[in-house]
């Protein structure tokens, strides 16, 4: 399939950048970022978040651009080309984490589709006194399984047309997504009491920067919402034109992604503060707060609802409190659909590319990926706790993926890698020695994050800490990781021989 790979390229830099932004901007930007920013001091969090954009996301994005463009192979073949055939299992791990996320990410897209339809039809929101009624009646039901199937089918339709399909979809979906988010952010800024939310989001308190958890949450957010270290950028970089730049593109993707997160933060946080002030009694009672302090109620709503709760339970209630609420709620869920769709396309393309490197034709590889994606997504569609477990296990697994990327380049020779794969002819900017140190730092950051997240789910009870069948604990992470790693290490020789990288 090497010739098939090399015959496919993005038609222009603009098309490539739109596809890359679509890969990076997902539901995590819109539903997780506002909650995490609010939970960690608002403006104080933004300071640390920008720091780790430069110390985690940008270095890894540059690395993936260089690796994909330089090897013209997916994750497994790229690691084989960089480190040799003994390390095919590392590329397999990187690919698996993104594929495992794909299994339940299509479920998330399905949720957004259902709420979009309900927004248009006017069947939500339910009364504020029972804000979770619509969500509770939908999630973990056969209806959620149906929307999961529709979501993965829509993404597969795009991937079936190859790079032209991915680029064509990105040219429509990403400008539309940007317009939607900008319109919603502007609307949020015009709401009464929006200034309180804006001040909360953008006012840093320097004393909070001494809190290590804020820094670790900021690093985590960068690891989860920019796509750095996932192997997705690497996959799209395979289709870059020969003289295309790597470093500048990485900066554009990183800052573009985080700009979308910031707009989403303005949109959600300002809306929360405004709606809470407008209907303090009903909303505050729903989160167990005193209605006489709307700002405290808004903060509680943002920080304790969880990703699904904030988005699918409270957002409809919040939009119900503003003028033309149903219209703007429809725009919100349409934006979520577009964000989820473009990210799911990238995940399916990654898995398809891996199978193509192993010798399959695109059509057959895509059929296998879609079938596996639907079947393996069934447990997450029907059981919310299973979804939450997989999200936690493989979300933390992405941090190991970042470590493996950095390890591969460091073992190759980080300076040699930079001069060979990044500072090539046609580069718009030359990357200096700072990148060498940043990549070494990524390995430290990854280890710290893995240890920290495991520490967060420890318990005084042995079973609660080490049982492999709990939703959130150390045991479930280690058990699933070990099973996957043992399988990949056992299959290492076969993977190295079969992948295009082994030739």
C-alpha positions, 0 to 999 in steps of 0.5 A: 500500500506504499504507492497508495499512500504516496499518491494521496496528498492534501491539495493545499496548505489551507486544506491541510491546516483545516483538516489538522484543526478539525482533528485537534478541535473536539468535544474536549475543547467545548465541554471539558475546557470551560469546566476545568478552567473554572475548577482551577481558578479561571485566569490562574489556570489560563497562565499555566495552560499557555505554559504547557501549550509551549512545553507539551503540545507544540514540541509534540506537534512538531515531532509528529509533523516531522515523523509523519512527513519523514517516514510517510507511514502510520504510527507502527511504521514510523516507530519501526523507521525511527527505532528499528523493528524491535520497537513496533510495539510502541507504535502499536500502543500509540495507535491503540490508544487513539483507536480505543478512544474512537470506540467510545468517541462515536458514542459522544458524537451520537449524544450530540446528534440526539441533542441537536435533533431535540433542540431543533424539535423543541423537545428540550429543555425539560423543566428546571426542577428536573434538569436531568430528565431528558439525559437520563431517559436517553443515555445507556439506552438502545437509542444511544446505540442507534446514534452511535451507529449513525455517528460512526457511519457519518465519519466513515463516509468522509474517510471512504473518499480518502484524503480528498474526502477528509479535506473536503469535509474540513473545508466545510465543517471547520469554517462553520464550526468557527463561525458557530463558536464565535457567534455563541461567544459574542451572544454570551458576552452580550448577556446580562451579568456576563461581565462577571463570568468574563472577569472570573475567566480572565483574572489570574490570582498569582497566589494560586500559581503555587498550587501544583494541581493547577499546573498538572490540570493545565498539562492534562488539558493540553495532553487531551485537547490539542491532539499532541501525542495521539498519533493523529497529526502523524497520520495526517502529516503522511499526506503533506506535500514534499516541500510543506513546512512542519514547525510553523504548521505545528504552532498554527494548529496548537494556537488555533486549537487553544483559541477555540477552547478559549472561545468555548470558555467565554461562551459557556462560562458567561452563559452560566453566570448570566443564566444563574443570575437570571433564574437563581432560585430554580438553577441554584436549587438544582445544584444544592446552592443558596439562591442568594449568591448566584456567583457561587451557584454558577461556580458550583454548577461549572465545577461539579457537574462533570463533562456530561452533566454540564453539557447535556443536563445544564446547558439546555437549562441555561439556554432556556433562560436567555432570549432566543434560547432554543435557537442558540442551543441549536447552534451550540449542539450543532457546533458540538456535532461538527467538533466531534465529527472532524475528530472522529474522522481523524481517529478512523483514518488513523486506524485505517492507515495502520491496516493499510500499512499492514497491506490492506486496501483502503476500502477493506481496511475502512470496513474492518475499522468501522465494524470494530468501532461499532461493535466495540462501542456498544458497551459504552453506548449502553453503559455510562460507567463503562464509557467513563472507565474507558475514557479514564484508562485510555485518556491516561494512556495518551500520556504514555503515548506522549512519552513514547514519542519523545523517547523514540526521538531522544533515542534516535538522537534529538538534535539529529532528528531535528536537523533531519526531519524538521529543519528541511528544505521549504521550512518557513522557520528553523527550529532551534535547540530549545526543542531538544530540551522541550522533548526531553522535558516531555518525558518527565511531564508524561511520567509525572502526569501518569503518577499523579492521575493514578494517585488521584484514584487511590483509596485506603481500601486494597480492593478499591485501589487495585481491583481491575473492575472498578470504574476509576482506580489504579487497578483498572488502568494497570490491568488493561494496559498490561493486557494490551502491552503484552499482546503488542510485545508478543506480536512485535515481530509480526507487526514489524515484518508486515508493516510498510515500515518493515520493508 
